[in-house]
Amino acid sequence: MTLADLADSWDLIVAGGGVTGAGVFQAAVAAGWRTLLLEQRDFAWGTSSRSSKLVHGGLRYLSQGRLDLMRDSVRERERMLRQAPGLVEPLDFLVPLYAHRPPQRWMMGAALTVYAGLAGRRAHHHHGRDGLLTLEPTLNPEGLRGGYRFTDAQTDDARLVLRLIFDARRAGGSALNYTRLTKVERHGDGRLAGVVARDVESGAERFLGTRVLINATGAWAEALHPCPDGRRLRPLRGSHLILPRRRLPLRFGVTFFHPDDRRAVFLLPWEETILVGTTDIDHLPELNQVVRTSAAEARYLLRILEAYFPHCAITARDCLATMAGVRPILTRGRRAPSREPRDHAVWRRDGVVTVTGGKLTTFRLLARDALRAARPWLPVPRKGSPGGSCAAGSMPVGLPEAIPPALRRRLQGRYGTAVEELTRAATAGDLETIPGTRTIWAEVRHAAAGEQVRHLDDLLLRRVRVGLQLPQGGSACLEAVERLCAPVSNWSPERWQTEKRRYLDLWQQAHALPGGLTG
Ligand SMILES: Cc1cc2nc3c(=O)[nH]c(=O)nc-3n(C[C@H](O)[C@H](O)[C@H](O)COP(=O)(O)OP(=O)(O)OC[C@H]3O[C@@H](n4cnc5c(N)ncnc54)[C@H](O)[C@@H]3O)c2cc1C
């Protein structure tokens, strides 16, 4: 589908294909409104593919007195665990307690008691030193006093976005990537008339009529619709290092307090890798430039490994990749970045509703509030109330017996009803994993064939994540990817060459370790 194929007018247009826009899109289509989503780059290209991938209550909101935010987040976590197994999975965490280092035992114990209370179940345990080392032998034993274990949850952020978008597309919605909303057009009396959308590669432009525009463009939101009450979006960058799990074989997520500034930093098992993050600093470059991790951020994250895992002797050379994203933080003042509020906000004017801020975890609440704000301009929902379910949907059955249960669960969570299509086309070899990852080859081919891939980075960084999980962006498997996908893509051999060069160049800019660190 291209811009030219779209209907002339819509009930609702959503700008922004991150988790917020995807949540609005899914809920609006479920309500029966004729809905179109436009994303200026690729789906999940913005912050929503570069998060820590936690579906969590956010323990640190407690220190800010934000019990409401924590309660909402914990409820959403519980809902997503129930509704999207295979896509959102429990993740066990440890908080080791070291002599002469934060946190103190009583403080952590109290925080975890409140956290568990909000989820309505006891979910944490204290372990002595030996017990903790049995659970996680990689921990540094020196000065270790014991620690806590509790449970949160983890997802694949980009796949969550894609699942919402493709489910809604199958339910009748339309979604275009690489299409920027460039202008909001109003009638003489101020009512919304529609928007101008541009295919950013062909340059083709089109006016599209709509009753409502929901601006879900995250950190970019004020470019389309400035906040009217004096608050301003403050882009705060967060970066991660990605290590191979064999260099730091953690079974649990682990939280430490950084020796420099006592901020909580996570080490998170993510498939066959470990994510180390994150930083929290003002992001000064222009938002449409490639977001990258600075050398200072990489050093800050390496210091946590030196402080807590000195025996592993991890250096910059061990990093597979870096990943940086920009938080859309709405603020009046200029507090320390980590003390800025993580709430979401909604503002509206004559058919234009902006929703920004919030978290991946609370996307459903953002969608609900945005659609409530849009109700004065929308017709009566054709299929019941919106915002009732932004779940990843019901799980299909009927997969080949040859697929082992863990893989079955993963595929059902990520692809929903499309999983049957994915496995039907797969040969036995396609069900094997790409070495060093948990991705099977059939996922790559499925995405190339039917998931609106325009460029190789869409395929390797967001449809599957091997570009972040293998050395040098997975350069060693590019030939195999071409052989597998060429029959289902409409790219010529020359186009494949161009795409591979473009991808490796982009990977260097956005995901390579910053210069000077490996020398
Ligand atoms: C480092 C980091 C770690 C995080 N970790 C977590 C976590 O573990 N758990 C959690 O719950 N939250 C986490 N968050 C927060 C969470 O990732 C964000 O709140 C969320 O992804 C924001 O989603 P969004 O859709 O609002 O924005 P985005 O994902 O940025 O999407 C906005 C989209 O709008 C598009 N766009 C912009 N302008 C236009 C236009 N004119 N036309 C069309 N499209 C346009 C952009 O290209 C972009 O894709 C983290 C954030 C960061 C930065």
The ligand as a Tripos MOL2 file, in Angstrom:
@<TRIPOS>MOLECULE
LIG
   53    58     1     0     0
SMALL
NO_CHARGES

@<TRIPOS>ATOM
      1 C1         16.9460    4.5480   27.2840 C.3       1 LIG1
      2 C2         15.4760    4.3790   27.5600 C.ar      1 LIG1
      3 C3         15.0500    3.2800   28.2860 C.ar      1 LIG1
      4 C4         13.6930    3.1110   28.5420 C.ar      1 LIG1
      5 N1         13.2960    1.9870   29.1930 N.ar      1 LIG1
      6 C5         11.9880    1.7730   29.4260 C.ar      1 LIG1
      7 C6         11.5760    0.5690   30.0370 C.ar      1 LIG1
      8 O1         12.3910   -0.3150   30.3220 O.2       1 LIG1
      9 N2         10.2580    0.4010   30.2640 N.ar      1 LIG1
     10 C7          9.3350    1.3530   29.9520 C.ar      1 LIG1
     11 O2          8.1580    1.1470   30.2530 O.2       1 LIG1
     12 N3          9.6910    2.5040   29.3230 N.ar      1 LIG1
     13 C8         10.9940    2.7250   29.0520 C.ar      1 LIG1
     14 N4         11.3960    3.8660   28.3950 N.ar      1 LIG1
     15 C9         10.3840    4.8290   27.9570 C.3       1 LIG1
     16 C10         9.7220    4.3770   26.6440 C.3       1 LIG1
     17 O3         10.6680    3.7780   25.7910 O.3       1 LIG1
     18 C11         9.0900    5.5650   25.9490 C.3       1 LIG1
     19 O4          8.2540    6.2270   26.8480 O.3       1 LIG1
     20 C12         8.2530    5.1470   24.7390 C.3       1 LIG1
     21 O5          8.9760    4.2830   23.8900 O.3       1 LIG1
     22 C13         7.8010    6.3780   23.9620 C.3       1 LIG1
     23 O6          7.0220    5.9320   22.8890 O.3       1 LIG1
     24 P1          6.3610    6.9570   21.8700 P.3       1 LIG1
     25 O7          5.5660    6.1740   20.9260 O.co2     1 LIG1
     26 O8          5.6600    8.0310   22.6390 O.co2     1 LIG1
     27 O9          7.6060    7.6560   21.1770 O.3       1 LIG1
     28 P2          8.5240    7.0750   19.9850 P.3       1 LIG1
     29 O10         8.7670    5.6340   20.1380 O.co2     1 LIG1
     30 O11         9.7220    7.9450   19.9040 O.co2     1 LIG1
     31 O12         7.6220    7.2410   18.7100 O.3       1 LIG1
     32 C14         7.3610    8.5010   18.1300 C.3       1 LIG1
     33 C15         7.4200    8.3020   16.6330 C.3       1 LIG1
     34 O13         6.8770    9.4510   15.9890 O.3       1 LIG1
     35 C16         7.5410    9.5570   14.7480 C.3       1 LIG1
     36 N5          7.3060   10.9130   14.2150 N.ar      1 LIG1
     37 C17         7.8360   12.0720   14.6520 C.ar      1 LIG1
     38 N6          7.3630   13.1010   13.9430 N.ar      1 LIG1
     39 C18         6.5090   12.5780   13.0100 C.ar      1 LIG1
     40 C19         5.6950   13.1430   11.9880 C.ar      1 LIG1
     41 N7          5.6620   14.4740   11.7610 N.pl3     1 LIG1
     42 N8          4.9520   12.3060   11.2260 N.ar      1 LIG1
     43 C20         4.9540   10.9640   11.4470 C.ar      1 LIG1
     44 N9          5.7160   10.3950   12.3980 N.ar      1 LIG1
     45 C21         6.4660   11.1900   13.1900 C.ar      1 LIG1
     46 C22         8.9840    9.2520   15.0820 C.3       1 LIG1
     47 O14         9.7220    8.8750   13.9380 O.3       1 LIG1
     48 C23         8.8460    8.1420   16.1060 C.3       1 LIG1
     49 O15         8.9870    6.8580   15.5310 O.3       1 LIG1
     50 C24        12.7520    4.0630   28.1010 C.ar      1 LIG1
     51 C25        13.1770    5.1820   27.3670 C.ar      1 LIG1
     52 C26        14.5350    5.3310   27.0760 C.ar      1 LIG1
     53 C27        14.9980    6.4800   26.2600 C.3       1 LIG1
@<TRIPOS>BOND
     1     1     2 1
     2     2     3 ar
     3     2    52 ar
     4     3     4 ar
     5     4     5 ar
     6     4    50 ar
     7     5     6 ar
     8     6     7 ar
     9     6    13 1
    10     7     8 2
    11     7     9 ar
    12     9    10 ar
    13    10    11 2
    14    10    12 ar
    15    12    13 ar
    16    13    14 ar
    17    14    15 1
    18    14    50 ar
    19    15    16 1
    20    16    17 1
    21    16    18 1
    22    18    19 1
    23    18    20 1
    24    20    21 1
    25    20    22 1
    26    22    23 1
    27    23    24 1
    28    24    25 2
    29    24    26 1
    30    24    27 1
    31    27    28 1
    32    28    29 2
    33    28    30 1
    34    28    31 1
    35    31    32 1
    36    32    33 1
    37    33    34 1
    38    33    48 1
    39    34    35 1
    40    35    36 1
    41    35    46 1
    42    36    37 ar
    43    36    45 ar
    44    37    38 ar
    45    38    39 ar
    46    39    40 ar
    47    39    45 ar
    48    40    41 1
    49    40    42 ar
    50    42    43 ar
    51    43    44 ar
    52    44    45 ar
    53    46    47 1
    54    46    48 1
    55    48    49 1
    56    50    51 ar
    57    51    52 ar
    58    52    53 1
@<TRIPOS>SUBSTRUCTURE
     1 LIG1         1 GROUP 0 **** ****
